[in-house]
Amino acid sequence: MSETAIIKIGDKSYELPIVEGSEGEKAIDITKLRAQTGYITLDSGYLNTGACTSAITFLDGEKGILRYRGIPIEQLAENSTFTEVAYLLIYGKLPNDAELVDWNNQLTRHTMVHEDLKRLFTGFPKDGHPMAILSCLVASLSTYYQDSYDPENPEHRQISMIRLIAKYPTLAAFAYKKSIGQPTIHPMNSLDYCSNFLNMMFAVPAEEYKIDPEISKALNLLLILHADHEQNCSTSTVRLVGSSLANIYAAISSGICALWGPRHGGANQEVLEMLISIQQSGLSVKQIVEKAKDKNSSFRLSGFGHRVYKNFDPRAKIIKKACDNVLTRLGIQDPLLDIAKELEEVALKDQYFVDRKLYPNVDFYSGIIYRALGIPTNMFTVMFGMGRLPGWIAQWKEMIESPDMKIGRPRQIYTGPTETSYADAKKKA
Ligand code: SDX
């Protein structure tokens, strides 16, 4: 007999099924709650509400566990490449050698963008934020592929997924080049995914750009660590937009917008700006931590806290270690890393942070590595999006292919005025 939950409302009891996941997580299935009781549930911010079942990523916030398709993030970080992880997330298994070669070849052959698309850049102001530009350009890709973006057509899904993963680095690099007034550098089919991006970002026509394998390796690691994170804000946005059967370019463009927020992926840029302001303000780390605790200030310690991780973010641990390695290998002494480490130390001993289980998250150290790799601060969240793209796509594909997919449409509890007439309302104007 499967477990059930009993809800008692007034003198009536209602039995609801319990759903159990493969890792023992349990949920009360309220699919029939309103039909049975006339009641809905209310859960602002969805702290206690599951939007779907998913077989892609498993997190355990208490134990600091993160696995993609069952494989621990630590092992993927150690052994895999970003394009292999993208395949794993999207198709549910690691590619064999032949599949990986074919996958990489397909991605390589779709890195170029329509020449007309480059004209869109002329309309953006030089200092336009690249997240605005990326969301606009990704949505505009749908105008070039109107013959192949039907979400219910498997071939259209396949080619659109490849085009997105292949073209995102090209669009990101083009946005950067346009912002600094340099000519765009075209993708090179002889380069792997990360090296190609670095070349498009930092090469100039006037001389050959030498790709440092250490930098390419560090970029691979960062993209792997950002590749998916179950039903976070931007992924939930991609699912919701995709559930209306809007095309994948529209869904991903909305995910980019959601990621931009400083409470979400925009935090990596905020962290760097926070560390720089600490360095320049002469304020002590202790003073900054006090400011973050002050309820009268909206200031929060960027890169700290997490909706799910209430112990530590396994990605932050890996990135912190990589920070030391990358800076040492590149011979960079970055005082901001020292400030970050001191900030972490002070905060983790402070009762306010301990009580609220606030630990460094993925964004706390990532900006320091991006900076060491030469990526400009306002491109950090674009990098987060490059990493998260296969995760968004995998979650979108899982939803579109699920037989019981419905358009997402949450309910509400209305708290506005009860019925009144126009005349009465006019009198109160
Ligand atoms: C990402 O969901 C994901 O998986 C996201 C992500 C992914 O991979 O997709 O992991 C990526 O978005 C990481 C988070 C990046 N954001 C930041 O670093 C911004 C700073 N952090 C916070 O704003 C906050 O911690 C959130 C948004 C991350 C989580 O917010 P919650 O779960 O809604 O927690 P909360 O805002 O309700 O905070 C609980 C308490 C509050 O204090 P009280 O009202 O209980 O007194 O903790 C406080 C908050 O004020 N708090 C902080 C804080 N974060 C929370 N106080 C100071 N500094 C902070 N960073």
Residues whose N, C-alpha, C, O or C-beta is under 5 A from the ligand:
A	BS01	SDX	H229 N232 C233 P262 R263 H264 G265 A267 A292 F299 R300 L301 S302 G303 F304 G305 H306 R307 R356 N361 D363
